[in-house]
C-alpha cells in the first residue's frame, strides 16, 4: 500500500504543498488586514480579494523565492487559496504522507536531532 502512496504523492507535490502552506500563512495575515478596511462589507468581497491576491502574490512569490516555473506557481497559488494547511492535515491524518523537510535529514538519511540544551522554548511564561 505504501508504494501506491509513493506514486500518488510525489516529492514535487509535497514541495508545492509546503510552499503553499507558507504562502497561506502570509495570505491569512494580509487578508485579515484587508478585512479591517471600512469599504470591505461582504464575504463575497473578501473571497474575491483572497482569490486575486493568492494568484497575484503566489505566482511571483514562487518564482522569485523558489525559482519555480509559472505552472508550479499557479498550483501553489491554488493550494494557498483553497487552504494548503487543510489539505496537508487531511493527507497526514489519513497516513498518506509522512513528510520530513530535506533540511532535517543529513546526507546519509539519518534525522538530525536537536540536543536538549540547544532547545529554545518559545512559549510565553508571563
PARO-773258 format. One record per atom (N, C-alpha, C, CB): z, y, x; atom name; residue number from 1; residue in three letters. Coordinates in nm, 4 decimals, padded with zeros to 6 digits. Each point is the difference from the previous one (the first is absolute). Glycine has a CB too. Layout:
% residues N
<r <Z Y X> CA NUM ALA>
...
This chain:
% residues 126
<r <00.0000 -00.1197 00.0826> N 1 UNK>
<r <00.0000 00.1197 -00.0826> CA 1 UNK>
<r <00.0000 00.1253 00.0864> C 1 UNK>
<r <00.1206 -00.1250 -00.1800> CB 1 UNK>
<r <-00.0512 00.1203 00.2926> N 2 UNK>
<r <00.0081 00.1145 00.0901> CA 2 UNK>
<r <-00.1387 00.0380 00.0513> C 2 UNK>
<r <00.2326 -00.0689 00.0665> CB 2 UNK>
<r <-00.3195 -00.0301 -00.0441> N 3 UNK>
<r <-00.1347 00.0266 00.0491> CA 3 UNK>
<r <-00.0810 00.0819 -00.1009> C 3 UNK>
<r <00.0092 -00.2135 00.1316> CB 3 UNK>
<r <00.0131 00.1869 -00.2586> N 4 UNK>
<r <-00.0709 00.0743 -00.1047> CA 4 UNK>
<r <00.0414 00.1469 00.0043> C 4 UNK>
<r <-00.0126 -00.2077 -00.1449> CB 4 UNK>
<r <00.1439 00.2320 00.1614> N 5 UNK>
<r <00.0476 00.1370 00.0075> CA 5 UNK>
<r <-00.0539 00.0713 00.1234> C 5 UNK>
<r <00.2054 -00.0686 -00.1231> CB 5 UNK>
<r <-00.2190 -00.0047 00.2341> N 6 UNK>
<r <-00.0543 00.0599 00.1216> CA 6 UNK>
<r <-00.1449 00.0421 -00.0196> C 6 UNK>
<r <00.1558 -00.1397 00.1364> CB 6 UNK>
<r <-00.2273 00.0678 -00.2189> N 7 UNK>
<r <-00.1392 00.0353 -00.0278> CA 7 UNK>
<r <-00.0062 00.1187 -00.0955> C 7 UNK>
<r <-00.0700 -00.2394 00.0362> CB 7 UNK>
<r <00.1545 00.2398 -00.1388> N 8 UNK>
<r <-00.0029 00.1056 -00.1007> CA 8 UNK>
<r <00.0595 00.1313 00.0502> C 8 UNK>
<r <00.0147 -00.1763 -00.1734> CB 8 UNK>
<r <00.0941 00.1681 00.2488> N 9 UNK>
<r <00.0697 00.1193 00.0479> CA 9 UNK>
<r <-00.0289 00.0137 00.1492> C 9 UNK>
<r <00.1840 -00.0221 -00.1771> CB 9 UNK>
<r <-00.2832 00.1007 00.2098> N 10 UNK>
<r <-00.0416 00.0161 00.1395> CA 10 UNK>
<r <00.0840 00.1059 00.0699> C 10 UNK>
<r <-00.2325 -00.0688 -00.0621> CB 10 UNK>
<r <00.2248 00.0705 00.1943> N 11 UNK>
<r <00.0695 00.1019 00.0792> CA 11 UNK>
<r <-00.0499 00.1393 -00.0370> C 11 UNK>
<r <00.0300 -00.1649 00.1880> CB 11 UNK>
<r <-00.1594 00.1760 -00.2134> N 12 UNK>
<r <-00.0571 00.1302 -00.0364> CA 12 UNK>
<r <00.0580 00.0494 -00.1320> C 12 UNK>
<r <-00.2116 -00.0583 00.1224> CB 12 UNK>
<r <00.2273 -00.0305 -00.2197> N 13 UNK>
<r <00.0593 00.0376 -00.1276> CA 13 UNK>
<r <00.1450 00.0439 00.0194> C 13 UNK>
<r <-00.1528 -00.1608 -00.1189> CB 13 UNK>
<r <00.2275 00.0869 00.1999> N 14 UNK>
<r <00.1389 00.0377 00.0263> CA 14 UNK>
<r <00.0084 00.1345 00.0701> C 14 UNK>
<r <00.0607 -00.2415 00.0139> CB 14 UNK>
<r <-00.1511 00.2666 00.0809> N 15 UNK>
<r <-00.0010 00.1294 00.0692> CA 15 UNK>
<r <-00.0298 00.1140 -00.0976> C 15 UNK>
<r <-00.0743 -00.1148 00.2115> CB 15 UNK>
<r <-00.0222 00.0932 -00.3001> N 16 UNK>
<r <-00.0350 00.1028 -00.0985> CA 16 UNK>
<r <00.1176 00.0232 -00.0951> C 16 UNK>
<r <-00.2447 -00.0642 00.0153> CB 16 UNK>
<r <00.3134 -00.0416 -00.0542> N 17 UNK>
<r <00.1174 00.0154 -00.0871> CA 17 UNK>
<r <00.1123 00.0767 00.0703> C 17 UNK>
<r <-00.0611 -00.2143 -00.1154> CB 17 UNK>
<r <00.0846 00.1849 00.2417> N 18 UNK>
<r <00.1051 00.0695 00.0747> CA 18 UNK>
<r <-00.0318 00.1490 00.0139> C 18 UNK>
<r <00.0496 -00.2125 00.1252> CB 18 UNK>
<r <-00.1736 00.2440 -00.0971> N 19 UNK>
<r <-00.0404 00.1407 00.0095> CA 19 UNK>
<r <00.0081 00.0645 -00.1381> C 19 UNK>
<r <-00.1522 -00.0515 00.1963> CB 19 UNK>
<r <00.1143 -00.0222 -00.3002> N 20 UNK>
<r <00.0117 00.0494 -00.1371> CA 20 UNK>
<r <00.1437 00.0305 -00.0388> C 20 UNK>
<r <-00.2016 -00.1311 -00.0575> CB 20 UNK>
<r <00.2955 00.0497 00.1056> N 21 UNK>
<r <00.1418 00.0257 -00.0265> CA 21 UNK>
<r <00.0423 00.1308 00.0664> C 21 UNK>
<r <00.0455 -00.2484 -00.0158> CB 21 UNK>
<r <-00.0877 00.2677 00.1394> N 22 UNK>
<r <00.0311 00.1248 00.0705> CA 22 UNK>
<r <-00.0560 00.1199 -00.0756> C 22 UNK>
<r <-00.0003 -00.1231 00.2189> CB 22 UNK>
<r <-00.1238 00.1122 -00.2598> N 23 UNK>
<r <-00.0629 00.1095 -00.0748> CA 23 UNK>
<r <00.0683 00.0198 -00.1351> C 23 UNK>
<r <-00.2184 -00.0477 00.1148> CB 23 UNK>
<r <00.2610 -00.0598 -00.1796> N 24 UNK>
<r <00.0687 00.0114 -00.1295> CA 24 UNK>
<r <00.1283 00.0812 00.0119> C 24 UNK>
<r <-00.0965 -00.2201 -00.0678> CB 24 UNK>
<r <00.1694 00.1982 00.1760> N 25 UNK>
<r <00.1242 00.0753 00.0211> CA 25 UNK>
<r <-00.0304 00.1488 00.0134> C 25 UNK>
<r <00.1049 -00.1998 00.1123> CB 25 UNK>
<r <-00.2066 00.2311 -00.0353> N 26 UNK>
<r <-00.0402 00.1405 00.0165> CA 26 UNK>
<r <-00.0462 00.0580 -00.1326> C 26 UNK>
<r <-00.0658 -00.0452 00.2378> CB 26 UNK>
<r <-00.0145 -00.0310 -00.3114> N 27 UNK>
<r <-00.0531 00.0484 -00.1271> CA 27 UNK>
<r <00.1100 00.0191 -00.1040> C 27 UNK>
<r <-00.2147 -00.1157 00.0512> CB 27 UNK>
<r <00.3162 00.0289 -00.0506> N 28 UNK>
<r <00.1111 00.0172 -00.0949> CA 28 UNK>
<r <00.0704 00.1329 00.0242> C 28 UNK>
<r <00.0305 -00.2496 -00.0123> CB 28 UNK>
<r <-00.0097 00.2837 00.1383> N 29 UNK>
<r <00.0660 00.1270 00.0319> CA 29 UNK>
<r <-00.0861 00.1178 -00.0432> C 29 UNK>
<r <00.1163 -00.1089 00.1937> CB 29 UNK>
<r <-00.2464 00.1010 -00.1685> N 30 UNK>
<r <-00.0910 00.1090 -00.0377> CA 30 UNK>
<r <-00.0054 00.0150 -00.1517> C 30 UNK>
<r <-00.1365 -00.0404 00.2079> CB 30 UNK>
<r <00.1239 -00.0702 -00.2787> N 31 UNK>
<r <-00.0090 00.0048 -00.1469> CA 31 UNK>
<r <00.1294 00.0545 -00.0604> C 31 UNK>
<r <-00.1596 -00.1952 00.0031> CB 31 UNK>
<r <00.2747 00.1601 00.0532> N 32 UNK>
<r <00.1267 00.0535 -00.0509> CA 32 UNK>
<r <00.0048 00.1518 00.0136> C 32 UNK>
<r <00.1138 -00.2149 00.0608> CB 32 UNK>
<r <-00.1661 00.2661 00.0503> N 33 UNK>
<r <-00.0050 00.1460 00.0183> CA 33 UNK>
<r <-00.0974 00.0638 -00.0990> C 33 UNK>
<r <00.0561 -00.0287 00.2438> CB 33 UNK>
<r <-00.1675 -00.0366 -00.2670> N 34 UNK>
<r <-00.1000 00.0545 -00.0923> CA 34 UNK>
<r <00.0509 -00.0041 -00.1441> C 34 UNK>
<r <-00.1833 -00.0741 00.1558> CB 34 UNK>
<r <00.2562 -00.0314 -00.1924> N 35 UNK>
<r <00.0542 -00.0112 -00.1366> CA 35 UNK>
<r <00.0960 00.1138 -00.0325> C 35 UNK>
<r <-00.0244 -00.2477 00.0147> CB 35 UNK>
<r <00.0846 00.3053 00.0874> N 36 UNK>
<r <00.0962 00.1086 -00.0226> CA 36 UNK>
<r <-00.0689 00.1331 -00.0291> C 36 UNK>
<r <00.1598 -00.1179 00.1502> CB 36 UNK>
<r <-00.2909 00.1262 -00.1288> N 37 UNK>
<r <-00.0717 00.1249 -00.0267> CA 37 UNK>
<r <-00.0048 00.0282 -00.1501> C 37 UNK>
<r <-00.1382 -00.0344 00.2079> CB 37 UNK>
<r <00.1432 00.1615 -00.2417> N 38 UNK>
<r <00.0106 00.0389 -00.1412> CA 38 UNK>
<r <-00.1248 -00.0295 -00.0827> C 38 UNK>
<r <00.1553 00.1754 00.0737> CB 38 UNK>
<r <-00.2737 -00.1782 -00.0109> N 39 UNK>
<r <-00.1217 -00.0219 -00.0781> CA 39 UNK>
<r <-00.0303 -00.1488 -00.0245> C 39 UNK>
<r <-00.0870 00.2131 00.0950> CB 39 UNK>
<r <00.1655 -00.3029 -00.0376> N 40 UNK>
<r <-00.0155 -00.1434 -00.0258> CA 40 UNK>
<r <00.0863 -00.0342 -00.1218> C 40 UNK>
<r <-00.0452 -00.0527 00.2481> CB 40 UNK>
<r <-00.0211 00.0222 -00.3599> N 41 UNK>
<r <00.0723 -00.0179 -00.1251> CA 41 UNK>
<r <-00.0061 -00.1416 -00.0569> C 41 UNK>
<r <-00.0470 00.2364 -00.0438> CB 41 UNK>
<r <-00.0523 -00.3165 00.0847> N 42 UNK>
<r <-00.0123 -00.1324 -00.0619> CA 42 UNK>
<r <-00.0127 -00.1098 00.1057> C 42 UNK>
<r <-00.1087 00.1061 -00.2000> CB 42 UNK>
<r <00.1356 -00.2274 00.1556> N 43 UNK>
<r <-00.0136 -00.1156 00.0885> CA 43 UNK>
<r <-00.1457 -00.0240 00.0393> C 43 UNK>
<r <00.2027 -00.1007 -00.1064> CB 43 UNK>
<r <-00.2954 00.1371 00.0186> N 44 UNK>
<r <-00.1422 -00.0151 00.0322> CA 44 UNK>
<r <-00.0396 00.0880 00.1177> C 44 UNK>
<r <-00.0467 -00.0541 -00.2395> CB 44 UNK>
<r <00.1014 00.1743 00.2462> N 45 UNK>
<r <-00.0283 00.0880 00.1133> CA 45 UNK>
<r <00.0543 -00.0599 00.1294> C 45 UNK>
<r <00.0061 00.1995 -00.1529> CB 45 UNK>
<r <00.1139 -00.2556 00.1477> N 46 UNK>
<r <00.0606 -00.0625 00.1180> CA 46 UNK>
<r <-00.0834 -00.1204 00.0435> C 46 UNK>
<r <00.2298 00.0773 -00.0728> CB 46 UNK>
<r <-00.2731 -00.1592 -00.0231> N 47 UNK>
<r <-00.0826 -00.1163 00.0298> CA 47 UNK>
<r <-00.1297 00.0420 00.0692> C 47 UNK>
<r <00.0988 -00.1200 -00.1977> CB 47 UNK>
<r <-00.1657 00.2231 00.1419> N 48 UNK>
<r <-00.1264 00.0472 00.0554> CA 48 UNK>
<r <00.0200 00.0564 00.1413> C 48 UNK>
<r <-00.0820 00.0506 -00.2332> CB 48 UNK>
<r <00.1853 00.0279 00.2528> N 49 UNK>
<r <00.0279 00.0569 00.1326> CA 49 UNK>
<r <00.0330 -00.1113 00.0990> C 49 UNK>
<r <00.0839 00.2131 -00.1062> CB 49 UNK>
<r <-00.0077 -00.3118 00.0628> N 50 UNK>
<r <00.0316 -00.1142 00.0858> CA 50 UNK>
<r <-00.1273 -00.0731 00.0423> C 50 UNK>
<r <00.2225 -00.0237 -00.1145> CB 50 UNK>
<r <-00.3136 00.0023 00.0202> N 51 UNK>
<r <-00.1263 -00.0679 00.0295> CA 51 UNK>
<r <-00.0815 00.0786 00.1027> C 51 UNK>
<r <-00.0004 -00.0982 -00.2316> CB 51 UNK>
<r <-00.0147 00.2278 00.2070> N 52 UNK>
<r <-00.0799 00.0838 00.0900> CA 52 UNK>
<r <00.0632 00.0066 00.1388> C 52 UNK>
<r <-00.0783 00.1351 -00.1967> CB 52 UNK>
<r <00.2091 -00.1138 00.2028> N 53 UNK>
<r <00.0671 00.0106 00.1291> CA 53 UNK>
<r <00.0037 -00.1336 00.0749> C 53 UNK>
<r <00.1376 00.1854 -00.0945> CB 53 UNK>
<r <-00.1247 -00.2955 00.0228> N 54 UNK>
<r <00.0007 -00.1307 00.0664> CA 54 UNK>
<r <-00.1277 -00.0208 00.0796> C 54 UNK>
<r <00.1445 -00.0918 -00.1822> CB 54 UNK>
<r <-00.2566 00.1275 00.1230> N 55 UNK>
<r <-00.1272 -00.0160 00.0705> CA 55 UNK>
<r <-00.0275 00.1171 00.0940> C 55 UNK>
<r <-00.0868 -00.1312 -00.1943> CB 55 UNK>
<r <00.1257 00.2505 00.1534> N 56 UNK>
<r <-00.0240 00.1185 00.0831> CA 56 UNK>
<r <00.0809 00.0004 00.1285> C 56 UNK>
<r <-00.0498 00.1239 -00.2066> CB 56 UNK>
<r <00.1688 -00.1830 00.2023> N 57 UNK>
<r <00.0832 -00.0085 00.1194> CA 57 UNK>
<r <-00.0134 -00.1381 00.0646> C 57 UNK>
<r <00.1608 00.1672 -00.0995> CB 57 UNK>
<r <-00.1744 -00.2712 00.0200> N 58 UNK>
<r <-00.0012 -00.1372 00.0508> CA 58 UNK>
<r <-00.1146 -00.0328 00.0928> C 58 UNK>
<r <00.1113 -00.0606 -00.2056> CB 58 UNK>
<r <-00.2309 00.1013 00.1700> N 59 UNK>
<r <-00.1161 -00.0320 00.0839> CA 59 UNK>
<r <00.0092 00.0708 00.1353> C 59 UNK>
<r <-00.1400 -00.0312 -00.2071> CB 59 UNK>
<r <00.1621 00.1644 00.2106> N 60 UNK>
<r <00.0152 00.0634 00.1319> CA 60 UNK>
<r <00.1216 -00.0520 00.0781> C 60 UNK>
<r <-00.1098 00.2028 -00.0950> CB 60 UNK>
<r <00.2192 -00.2356 00.0250> N 61 UNK>
<r <00.1199 -00.0540 00.0639> CA 61 UNK>
<r <-00.0317 -00.1295 00.0741> C 61 UNK>
<r <00.1417 00.1053 -00.1782> CB 61 UNK>
<r <-00.2105 -00.1962 00.1127> N 62 UNK>
<r <-00.0298 -00.1286 00.0619> CA 62 UNK>
<r <-00.1036 00.0122 00.1118> C 62 UNK>
<r <00.0546 -00.1098 -00.2168> CB 62 UNK>
<r <-00.1482 00.1997 00.2012> N 63 UNK>
<r <-00.1011 00.0195 00.1044> CA 63 UNK>
<r <00.0614 00.0667 00.1222> C 63 UNK>
<r <-00.1788 00.0176 -00.1753> CB 63 UNK>
<r <00.2598 00.0856 00.1546> N 64 UNK>
<r <00.0556 00.0758 00.1109> CA 64 UNK>
<r <00.1100 -00.0760 00.0745> C 64 UNK>
<r <-00.0559 00.2073 -00.1250> CB 64 UNK>
<r <00.1531 -00.2599 00.0526> N 65 UNK>
<r <00.1154 -00.0607 00.0648> CA 65 UNK>
<r <-00.0224 -00.1459 00.0401> C 65 UNK>
<r <00.1409 00.1549 -00.1311> CB 65 UNK>
<r <-00.2259 -00.2269 00.0602> N 66 UNK>
<r <-00.0165 -00.1430 00.0265> CA 66 UNK>
<r <-00.1414 -00.0366 00.0451> C 66 UNK>
<r <00.1766 -00.0422 -00.1688> CB 66 UNK>
<r <-00.2655 00.1398 00.1746> N 67 UNK>
<r <-00.1383 -00.0208 00.0457> CA 67 UNK>
<r <-00.0699 -00.1116 -00.0772> C 67 UNK>
<r <00.0683 00.0792 00.2264> CB 67 UNK>
<r <-00.0512 -00.0756 -00.3573> N 68 UNK>
<r <-00.0608 -00.0992 -00.0877> CA 68 UNK>
<r <-00.1292 00.0547 -00.0595> C 68 UNK>
<r <00.2267 -00.0958 -00.0521> CB 68 UNK>
<r <-00.3037 00.0074 -00.0080> N 69 UNK>
<r <-00.1240 00.0416 -00.0647> CA 69 UNK>
<r <00.0312 00.0673 -00.1334> C 69 UNK>
<r <-00.1254 -00.1882 00.1127> CB 69 UNK>
<r <00.0263 00.2536 -00.1675> N 70 UNK>
<r <00.0168 00.0680 -00.1294> CA 70 UNK>
<r <00.0277 -00.1028 -00.1103> C 70 UNK>
<r <-00.1542 00.1869 00.0753> CB 70 UNK>
<r <00.0963 -00.3073 -00.0630> N 71 UNK>
<r <00.0220 -00.1036 -00.1009> CA 71 UNK>
<r <00.1458 -00.0454 -00.0007> C 71 UNK>
<r <-00.2383 -00.0746 00.0261> CB 71 UNK>
<r <00.2951 00.0570 00.0919> N 72 UNK>
<r <00.1412 -00.0355 00.0072> CA 72 UNK>
<r <00.0864 00.1154 -00.0501> C 72 UNK>
<r <-00.0473 -00.1532 00.1941> CB 72 UNK>
<r <00.0038 00.2764 -00.1672> N 73 UNK>
<r <00.0706 00.1172 -00.0501> CA 73 UNK>
<r <00.0014 00.0052 -00.1514> C 73 UNK>
<r <-00.0638 00.1204 00.2060> CB 73 UNK>
<r <-00.0455 -00.1617 -00.2676> N 74 UNK>
<r <-00.0071 -00.0044 -00.1466> CA 74 UNK>
<r <00.0979 -00.1043 -00.0539> C 74 UNK>
<r <-00.2427 00.0724 00.0067> CB 74 UNK>
<r <00.2490 -00.1882 00.0572> N 75 UNK>
<r <00.0949 -00.1034 -00.0437> CA 75 UNK>
<r <00.1440 00.0471 00.0175> C 75 UNK>
<r <-00.1664 -00.1776 00.0611> CB 75 UNK>
<r <00.1951 00.2424 00.0508> N 76 UNK>
<r <00.1351 00.0518 00.0234> CA 76 UNK>
<r <00.0349 00.1029 -00.1068> C 76 UNK>
<r <-00.0234 -00.0403 00.2482> CB 76 UNK>
<r <-00.0697 00.1279 -00.2798> N 77 UNK>
<r <00.0231 00.1003 -00.1041> CA 77 UNK>
<r <00.0239 -00.0651 -00.1354> C 77 UNK>
<r <-00.1424 00.1610 00.1268> CB 77 UNK>
<r <00.0646 -00.2636 -00.1573> N 78 UNK>
<r <00.0167 -00.0701 -00.1277> CA 78 UNK>
<r <00.1359 -00.0684 -00.0065> C 78 UNK>
<r <-00.2482 -00.0350 -00.0135> CB 78 UNK>
<r <00.2872 -00.0336 00.1216> N 79 UNK>
<r <00.1315 -00.0645 00.0029> CA 79 UNK>
<r <00.1115 00.1034 -00.0101> C 79 UNK>
<r <-00.0950 -00.1861 00.1383> CB 79 UNK>
<r <00.0760 00.2996 -00.0753> N 80 UNK>
<r <00.1000 00.1063 -00.0073> CA 80 UNK>
<r <00.0130 00.0517 -00.1426> C 80 UNK>
<r <-00.0493 00.0631 00.2376> CB 80 UNK>
<r <-00.0637 -00.0449 -00.3036> N 81 UNK>
<r <-00.0002 00.0503 -00.1374> CA 81 UNK>
<r <00.0653 -00.1013 -00.0946> C 81 UNK>
<r <-00.2094 00.1323 00.0487> CB 81 UNK>
<r <00.1722 -00.2585 -00.0354> N 82 UNK>
<r <00.0530 -00.1046 -00.0870> CA 82 UNK>
<r <00.1466 -00.0257 00.0320> C 82 UNK>
<r <-00.2284 -00.1041 -00.0171> CB 82 UNK>
<r <00.2626 00.1131 00.1425> N 83 UNK>
<r <00.1378 -00.0233 00.0421> CA 83 UNK>
<r <00.0096 -00.1153 00.0973> C 83 UNK>
<r <00.0786 00.0887 -00.2171> CB 83 UNK>
<r <-00.1112 -00.0643 00.3415> N 84 UNK>
<r <00.0032 -00.1044 00.1019> CA 84 UNK>
<r <00.1377 -00.0650 00.0135> C 84 UNK>
<r <-00.1799 00.1225 00.1197> CB 84 UNK>
<r <00.2906 -00.0460 -00.1295> N 85 UNK>
<r <00.1300 -00.0681 00.0105> CA 85 UNK>
<r <00.0203 -00.1053 -00.1097> C 85 UNK>
<r <00.0924 00.2079 00.1032> CB 85 UNK>
<r <-00.1377 -00.1780 -00.2235> N 86 UNK>
<r <00.0121 -00.0965 -00.1095> CA 86 UNK>
<r <-00.0849 -00.1238 00.0225> C 86 UNK>
<r <00.0460 00.1885 -00.1534> CB 86 UNK>
<r <-00.1665 -00.1697 00.2042> N 87 UNK>
<r <-00.0887 -00.1126 00.0296> CA 87 UNK>
<r <00.0626 -00.0880 00.1081> C 87 UNK>
<r <-00.2026 00.1383 -00.0632> CB 87 UNK>
<r <00.2522 -00.0737 00.1685> N 88 UNK>
<r <00.0600 -00.0734 00.1112> CA 88 UNK>
<r <00.1224 -00.0797 -00.0464> C 88 UNK>
<r <-00.0830 00.1765 00.1590> CB 88 UNK>
<r <00.1700 -00.1133 -00.2389> N 89 UNK>
<r <00.1199 -00.0694 -00.0495> CA 89 UNK>
<r <-00.0377 -00.1181 -00.0888> C 89 UNK>
<r <00.1280 00.2155 00.0109> CB 89 UNK>
<r <-00.2317 -00.1992 -00.0915> N 90 UNK>
<r <-00.0437 -00.1095 -00.0874> CA 90 UNK>
<r <-00.0510 -00.1180 00.0823> C 90 UNK>
<r <-00.0590 00.1666 -00.1790> CB 90 UNK>
<r <-00.0196 -00.1397 00.2822> N 91 UNK>
<r <-00.0501 -00.1072 00.0856> CA 91 UNK>
<r <00.1139 -00.0665 00.0771> C 91 UNK>
<r <-00.2190 00.1210 00.0205> CB 91 UNK>
<r <00.3132 -00.0401 00.0269> N 92 UNK>
<r <00.1142 -00.0524 00.0749> CA 92 UNK>
<r <00.0894 -00.0847 -00.0910> C 92 UNK>
<r <-00.0081 00.2004 00.1536> CB 92 UNK>
<r <00.0298 -00.1554 -00.2767> N 93 UNK>
<r <00.0843 -00.0735 -00.0947> CA 93 UNK>
<r <-00.0596 -00.1358 -00.0349> C 93 UNK>
<r <00.0798 00.2175 -00.0922> CB 93 UNK>
<r <-00.2096 -00.2274 00.0947> N 94 UNK>
<r <-00.0681 -00.1263 -00.0291> CA 94 UNK>
<r <-00.0128 -00.0884 00.1233> C 94 UNK>
<r <-00.1246 00.1155 -00.1808> CB 94 UNK>
<r <00.1848 -00.0715 00.2930> N 95 UNK>
<r <-00.0084 -00.0716 00.1282> CA 95 UNK>
<r <-00.1442 -00.0190 00.0450> C 95 UNK>
<r <00.2127 -00.1168 -00.0558> CB 95 UNK>
<r <-00.2970 00.2115 00.0214> N 96 UNK>
<r <-00.1394 -00.0065 00.0422> CA 96 UNK>
<r <-00.0145 00.0557 00.1408> C 96 UNK>
<r <-00.0759 00.0213 -00.2387> CB 96 UNK>
<r <00.1559 00.0800 00.2712> N 97 UNK>
<r <-00.0090 00.0571 00.1343> CA 97 UNK>
<r <00.1360 -00.0041 00.0681> C 97 UNK>
<r <-00.1889 00.1488 -00.0737> CB 97 UNK>
<r <00.1835 -00.1602 00.2029> N 98 UNK>
<r <00.1179 00.0090 00.0846> CA 98 UNK>
<r <-00.0410 00.0876 00.1181> C 98 UNK>
<r <00.0931 -00.2313 -00.0716> CB 98 UNK>
<r <-00.1020 00.3593 00.0490> N 99 UNK>
<r <-00.0576 00.0944 00.0960> CA 99 UNK>
<r <00.1041 00.0489 00.0981> C 99 UNK>
<r <-00.1664 00.0695 -00.1703> CB 99 UNK>
<r <00.1323 -00.0738 00.2986> N 100 UNK>
<r <00.0815 00.0607 00.1040> CA 100 UNK>
<r <-00.0910 00.0969 00.0740> C 100 UNK>
<r <00.1539 -00.2050 00.0233> CB 100 UNK>
<r <-00.1141 00.3321 -00.0109> N 101 UNK>
<r <-00.0841 00.0948 00.0728> CA 101 UNK>
<r <-00.0277 -00.0488 00.1412> C 101 UNK>
<r <00.0937 00.1866 -00.1369> CB 101 UNK>
<r <-00.2137 -00.1592 00.1863> N 102 UNK>
<r <-00.0400 -00.0441 00.1328> CA 102 UNK>
<r <00.0913 00.0559 00.1081> C 102 UNK>
<r <-00.2343 -00.0153 -00.0806> CB 102 UNK>
<r <00.2885 00.1330 00.0582> N 103 UNK>
<r <00.0850 00.0642 00.0995> CA 103 UNK>
<r <00.1302 -00.0775 00.0215> C 103 UNK>
<r <-00.0994 00.2208 -00.0638> CB 103 UNK>
<r <00.1403 -00.3029 -00.0306> N 104 UNK>
<r <00.1239 -00.0753 00.0128> CA 104 UNK>
<r <-00.0183 -00.1330 00.0719> C 104 UNK>
<r <00.0769 00.1089 -00.2075> CB 104 UNK>
<r <-00.1994 -00.1476 00.2360> N 105 UNK>
<r <-00.0254 -00.1252 00.0698> CA 105 UNK>
<r <-00.0372 00.0284 00.1453> C 105 UNK>
<r <-00.0747 -00.1084 -00.2155> CB 105 UNK>
<r <00.1273 00.0261 00.3060> N 106 UNK>
<r <-00.0432 00.0138 00.1380> CA 106 UNK>
<r <-00.1288 -00.0797 00.0192> C 106 UNK>
<r <00.2395 00.0318 00.0791> CB 106 UNK>
<r <-00.2936 -00.0348 00.0407> N 107 UNK>
<r <-00.1292 -00.0631 00.0245> CA 107 UNK>
<r <00.0034 -00.1516 -00.0175> C 107 UNK>
<r <-00.0505 00.1850 00.1563> CB 107 UNK>
<r <00.1684 -00.2457 -00.1485> N 108 UNK>
<r <00.0116 -00.1446 -00.0152> CA 108 UNK>
<r <00.0212 -00.0396 -00.1458> C 108 UNK>
<r <00.0932 -00.0130 00.2311> CB 108 UNK>
<r <-00.0827 00.1100 -00.3198> N 109 UNK>
<r <00.0213 -00.0301 -00.1410> CA 109 UNK>
<r <00.1457 -00.0077 -00.0383> C 109 UNK>
<r <-00.2120 -00.1201 00.0035> CB 109 UNK>
<r <00.3007 00.1473 00.0905> N 110 UNK>
<r <00.1426 -00.0013 -00.0305> CA 110 UNK>
<r <00.0414 00.1338 -00.0585> C 110 UNK>
<r <00.0413 -00.1656 00.1843> CB 110 UNK>
<r <00.0505 00.1619 -00.2772> N 111 UNK>
<r <00.0480 00.1223 -00.0628> CA 111 UNK>
<r <00.0983 00.0678 00.0940> C 111 UNK>
<r <-00.0324 -00.0973 -00.2315> CB 111 UNK>
<r <00.0179 00.2277 00.2481> N 112 UNK>
<r <00.0897 00.0776 00.0841> CA 112 UNK>
<r <00.1197 00.0407 -00.0837> C 112 UNK>
<r <-00.1911 00.0836 00.1439> CB 112 UNK>
<r <00.3108 -00.1131 -00.0966> N 113 UNK>
<r <00.1204 00.0330 -00.0736> CA 113 UNK>
<r <00.0670 00.1226 00.0605> C 113 UNK>
<r <00.0294 -00.2414 -00.0618> CB 113 UNK>
<r <00.0319 00.3210 -00.0243> N 114 UNK>
<r <00.0743 00.1184 00.0438> CA 114 UNK>
<r <00.1449 -00.0413 00.0199> C 114 UNK>
<r <-00.1568 00.1593 -00.1236> CB 114 UNK>
<r <00.2116 -00.1278 00.2419> N 115 UNK>
<r <00.1382 -00.0346 00.0284> CA 115 UNK>
<r <00.0934 00.0819 -00.0882> C 115 UNK>
<r <-00.0612 -00.0593 00.2368> CB 115 UNK>
<r <00.1753 00.0020 -00.2688> N 116 UNK>
<r <00.0976 00.0636 -00.0888> CA 116 UNK>
<r <00.0411 00.1379 00.0514> C 116 UNK>
<r <00.0825 -00.2267 -00.0664> CB 116 UNK>
<r <-00.0638 00.2415 00.1974> N 117 UNK>
<r <00.0428 00.1288 00.0545> CA 117 UNK>
<r <-00.1102 00.1065 -00.0075> C 117 UNK>
<r <00.1547 -00.1241 00.1518> CB 117 UNK>
<r <-00.2797 00.0830 -00.1715> N 118 UNK>
<r <-00.1104 00.0947 -00.0121> CA 118 UNK>
<r <-00.0342 00.0326 -00.1453> C 118 UNK>
<r <-00.0880 -00.0875 00.2149> CB 118 UNK>
<r <00.1569 00.0247 -00.3080> N 119 UNK>
<r <-00.0252 00.0223 -00.1425> CA 119 UNK>
<r <00.0497 00.1383 -00.0408> C 119 UNK>
<r <00.0185 -00.2476 -00.0448> CB 119 UNK>
<r <-00.1005 00.3207 -00.0272> N 120 UNK>
<r <00.0366 00.1338 -00.0497> CA 120 UNK>
<r <00.0253 -00.0122 -00.1495> C 120 UNK>
<r <-00.1384 00.1193 00.1797> CB 120 UNK>
<r <00.2613 -00.0934 -00.2197> N 121 UNK>
<r <00.0376 -00.0053 -00.1415> CA 121 UNK>
<r <-00.0310 00.1350 -00.0623> C 121 UNK>
<r <00.1824 -00.1719 00.0441> CB 121 UNK>
<r <-00.2782 00.1764 -00.1352> N 122 UNK>
<r <-00.0442 00.1250 -00.0596> CA 122 UNK>
<r <00.0616 00.0262 -00.1384> C 122 UNK>
<r <-00.2117 -00.0264 00.1278> CB 122 UNK>
<r <00.3088 -00.0524 -00.1658> N 123 UNK>
<r <00.0637 00.0235 -00.1284> CA 123 UNK>
<r <00.0949 00.1191 00.0091> C 123 UNK>
<r <-00.0197 -00.2445 -00.0557> CB 123 UNK>
<r <00.0273 00.3181 -00.0514> N 124 UNK>
<r <00.0839 00.1197 -00.0038> CA 124 UNK>
<r <00.1442 -00.0430 -00.0280> C 124 UNK>
<r <-00.1950 00.1446 -00.0807> CB 124 UNK>
<r <00.2850 -00.1156 00.1746> N 125 UNK>
<r <00.1383 -00.0415 -00.0146> CA 125 UNK>
<r <00.0915 00.1164 -00.0383> C 125 UNK>
<r <-00.0433 -00.1799 00.1666> CB 125 UNK>
<r <-00.0142 00.2917 -00.2013> N 126 UNK>
<r <00.0840 00.1137 -00.0382> CA 126 UNK>
<r <00.0226 00.0058 -00.1486> C 126 UNK>
<r <-00.0842 00.1234 00.1952> CB 126 UNK>
